[in-house]
Amino acid sequence: MHSTSISRTTLQSPLAVITRLHRGVGLGLSWILLTDSFALAMVVLGISGLLLWSRGRTKRQMVFIVVSAAIVLLVVVGGHAVI
């Protein structure tokens, strides 16, 4: 009598694959450095975009736009949280 090993493979959904890539499961240091540098680049691009956007606007305009955007974001996110 001999024993047989059963090999199991699991099919993953595309969302599970993306989640595993996002977490860096089973990937090396190079993947972590690549994703971290991409995230840092996105933050720098966002900050520089805000600085360029703010040029040519008065403080009053900027306060009005930022407060208005914050209220809209609060209503949208808060509306989804309540539902």
VEXTORVO-123191 format. One record per residue (C-alpha): chain; x, y, z; residue number from 0. Coordinates in Angstrom, 2 decimals, always signed. Each point is the difference from the previous one (the first is absolute). Last residue first. Example, Ala and Ser with C-alpha at 12.3 -4.5 7.8 and 13.67 -1.06 7.14 Angstrom:
2
A +13.67 -1.06 +7.14 1
A -1.37 -3.44 +0.66 0
//
This chain:
83
A -26.56 +53.78 +3.27 82
A +1.48 +2.11 +2.81 81
A +3.62 -0.54 -1.05 80
A -0.78 +0.75 -3.64 79
A -1.61 +3.31 +0.96 78
A +2.93 +0.85 +2.27 77
A +2.44 -0.54 -2.84 76
A -2.03 +2.15 -2.42 75
A -1.06 +2.59 +2.58 74
A +3.52 +0.30 +1.45 73
A +1.52 +0.27 -3.48 72
A -2.44 +2.78 -0.91 71
A +0.76 +1.82 +3.26 70
A +3.76 -0.35 -0.51 69
A -0.27 +1.26 -3.60 68
A -1.92 +3.07 +1.17 67
A +2.52 +0.69 +2.78 66
A +2.91 -0.31 -2.46 65
A -1.69 +2.17 -2.64 64
A -1.03 +2.76 +2.43 63
A +3.37 +0.04 +1.75 62
A +1.81 +0.17 -3.36 61
A -2.19 +2.81 -1.29 60
A +0.54 +2.04 +3.20 59
A +3.73 -0.56 -0.09 58
A +0.14 +1.39 -3.52 57
A +0.69 -2.24 -2.96 56
A +2.74 +0.44 -2.59 55
A +2.09 -2.90 +1.21 54
A -2.04 -2.47 +2.04 53
A -0.24 -2.50 -2.85 52
A +3.79 -0.16 -0.35 51
A +0.38 -0.72 +3.71 50
A -2.78 -2.58 -0.09 49
A +1.61 -1.74 -2.96 48
A +3.38 +0.00 +1.79 47
A -1.62 -1.68 +2.99 46
A -1.75 -2.62 -2.11 45
A +3.09 -0.74 -2.10 44
A +2.09 -0.43 +3.16 43
A -2.60 -2.38 +1.49 42
A -0.18 -2.01 -3.24 41
A +3.82 -0.24 -0.14 40
A +0.07 -1.30 +3.57 39
A -2.53 -2.70 -0.89 38
A +2.03 -1.02 -3.06 37
A +3.19 -0.13 +2.09 36
A -1.77 -2.22 +2.55 35
A -1.32 -2.32 -2.72 34
A +3.42 -0.42 -1.62 33
A +1.84 -0.41 +3.31 32
A -2.46 -2.69 +1.12 31
A +0.29 -1.80 -3.34 30
A +3.83 +0.07 +0.21 29
A -0.08 -1.37 +3.55 28
A -1.62 -3.20 -1.09 27
A -3.45 -1.29 -0.70 26
A -1.88 -2.78 +1.76 25
A -2.79 +2.27 +1.24 24
A +0.71 +3.59 -1.04 23
A -3.14 +1.34 +1.65 22
A -1.15 +1.71 -3.18 21
A +0.90 -3.06 -2.07 20
A -2.06 -2.21 +2.33 19
A -2.94 +2.40 -0.24 18
A +0.27 +0.11 -3.80 17
A -0.06 -3.81 -0.14 16
A -2.96 -0.15 +2.39 15
A -1.90 +2.53 -2.13 14
A +0.68 -2.07 -3.13 13
A -1.61 -2.99 +1.72 12
A +2.20 -2.80 +1.16 11
A +0.01 -3.59 -1.15 10
A +1.40 -2.28 +2.64 9
A +2.23 -2.91 -0.80 8
A +0.08 -3.08 +2.11 7
A +2.50 -2.80 -0.38 6
A -0.98 -3.25 +1.63 5
A +2.86 -2.16 +1.10 4
A -0.38 -3.70 -0.47 3
A +0.93 -2.51 +2.60 2
A +1.12 -3.48 -0.87 1
A -1.42 -3.36 +0.97 0
//
